[in-house]
Amino acid sequence: MKRHAKRDYPLMDIRRHLETGPIVLVSSAWRGKTNIMTMGWHMMLQFTPALFGGYIWTGNHSYEMIRQSRQCVINVPTVDLIDTIVAIGNSSGSEIDKFKEFDLSAGQAERVKAPLIDECYASFECELADDTLVPDKGLFIWQVVKAHVAPSPKNPKTVHYRGDGEFMVAGPSLSRRGSFKPEML
Ligand SMILES: Cc1cc2nc3c(=O)[nH]c(=O)nc-3n(C[C@H](O)[C@H](O)[C@H](O)COP(=O)(O)O)c2cc1C
């Protein structure tokens, strides 16, 4: 097996290797207004109940909307939306209506007031499950209470942020299902 000759690496840049979950678009609703933000820093935390954690910077308009409403929808876009993903991340809901500006359709959620984004192939309705790390670390822990996923595409071409304006696109799938023990993930 190949061994890698590793070199000292700047801590500031470790994100380029670790931050590879799919970019998500977080939609919210508060006091009659809706908003969307782009999010790369997030992780699954638990199966049952389904817990999902995400970091929101206090300077984002979404921060107060989601902190106050205690709800959001995590939407997963595919590569065809790349320019919209970047534009949403480069603008503030305090200045524009992002659904209108980026020509996105707000779908009705079942369990929360935040809208689904119909142009995304998956949307997960979330309620805030734990806000203890919000003030200090901006880490919101949500429980997914309702999931909507389109049956196709089977292997969605999600985009994964590598920092410095570069994205990876999800590639071919590999299966090792036969080698997995039942209790493994
Ligand atoms: C690729 C990408 C990933 C981002 N990831 C995050 C993130 O994980 N957390 C965060 O707070 N902001 C993140 N941002 C920045 C927000 O999306 C950005 O500040 C956005 O304008 C916030 O919108 P709002 O002010 O309407 O809430 C990211 C932006 C981009 C382009």
The ligand as an SDF file (V2000), in Angstrom:
LIG
                    3D

 31 33  0  0  0  0  0  0  0  0999 V2000
  -19.3320   27.9370    0.3770 C   0  0  0  0  0  0  0  0  0  0  0  0
  -19.7920   28.7330    1.5670 C   0  0  0  0  0  0  0  0  0  0  0  0
  -19.8980   28.1170    2.8070 C   0  0  0  0  0  0  0  0  0  0  0  0
  -20.3230   28.8380    3.9270 C   0  0  0  0  0  0  0  0  0  0  0  0
  -20.4340   28.2160    5.1390 N   0  0  0  0  0  0  0  0  0  0  0  0
  -20.8660   28.9120    6.2210 C   0  0  0  0  0  0  0  0  0  0  0  0
  -21.0730   28.2550    7.4730 C   0  0  0  0  0  0  0  0  0  0  0  0
  -20.8730   27.0580    7.6340 O   0  0  0  0  0  0  0  0  0  0  0  0
  -21.5040   29.0230    8.5260 N   0  0  0  0  0  0  0  0  0  0  0  0
  -21.7320   30.3680    8.4020 C   0  0  0  0  0  0  0  0  0  0  0  0
  -22.1230   31.0080    9.3820 O   0  0  0  0  0  0  0  0  0  0  0  0
  -21.5740   31.0130    7.2150 N   0  0  0  0  0  0  0  0  0  0  0  0
  -21.1600   30.2970    6.1290 C   0  0  0  0  0  0  0  0  0  0  0  0
  -21.0280   30.9220    4.9270 N   0  0  0  0  0  0  0  0  0  0  0  0
  -21.2900   32.3560    4.8380 C   0  0  0  0  0  0  0  0  0  0  0  0
  -22.7790   32.6730    4.7710 C   0  0  0  0  0  0  0  0  0  0  0  0
  -23.4310   31.8470    3.8470 O   0  0  0  0  0  0  0  0  0  0  0  0
  -22.9420   34.1320    4.3700 C   0  0  0  0  0  0  0  0  0  0  0  0
  -22.4120   34.9480    5.3920 O   0  0  0  0  0  0  0  0  0  0  0  0
  -24.3550   34.5160    4.0380 C   0  0  0  0  0  0  0  0  0  0  0  0
  -24.3020   35.7130    3.3660 O   0  0  0  0  0  0  0  0  0  0  0  0
  -25.2640   34.6110    5.2410 C   0  0  0  0  0  0  0  0  0  0  0  0
  -26.5270   35.0520    4.8270 O   0  0  0  0  0  0  0  0  0  0  0  0
  -27.5080   35.8580    5.7930 P   0  0  0  0  0  0  0  0  0  0  0  0
  -26.7550   37.0550    6.3150 O   0  0  0  0  0  0  0  0  0  0  0  0
  -28.6620   36.2150    4.9230 O   0  0  0  0  0  0  0  0  0  0  0  0
  -27.8650   34.9060    6.8940 O   0  0  0  0  0  0  0  0  0  0  0  0
  -20.6260   30.2130    3.7920 C   0  0  0  0  0  0  0  0  0  0  0  0
  -20.5470   30.8410    2.5260 C   0  0  0  0  0  0  0  0  0  0  0  0
  -20.1340   30.1000    1.4340 C   0  0  0  0  0  0  0  0  0  0  0  0
  -20.0520   30.7690    0.0790 C   0  0  0  0  0  0  0  0  0  0  0  0
  1  2  1  0
  2  3  1  0
  2 30  2  0
  3  4  2  0
  4  5  1  0
  4 28  1  0
  5  6  2  0
  6  7  1  0
  6 13  1  0
  7  8  2  0
  7  9  1  0
  9 10  1  0
 10 11  2  0
 10 12  1  0
 12 13  2  0
 13 14  1  0
 14 15  1  0
 14 28  1  0
 15 16  1  0
 16 17  1  0
 16 18  1  0
 18 19  1  0
 18 20  1  0
 20 21  1  0
 20 22  1  0
 22 23  1  0
 23 24  1  0
 24 25  2  0
 24 26  1  0
 24 27  1  0
 28 29  2  0
 29 30  1  0
 30 31  1  0
M  END
$$$$
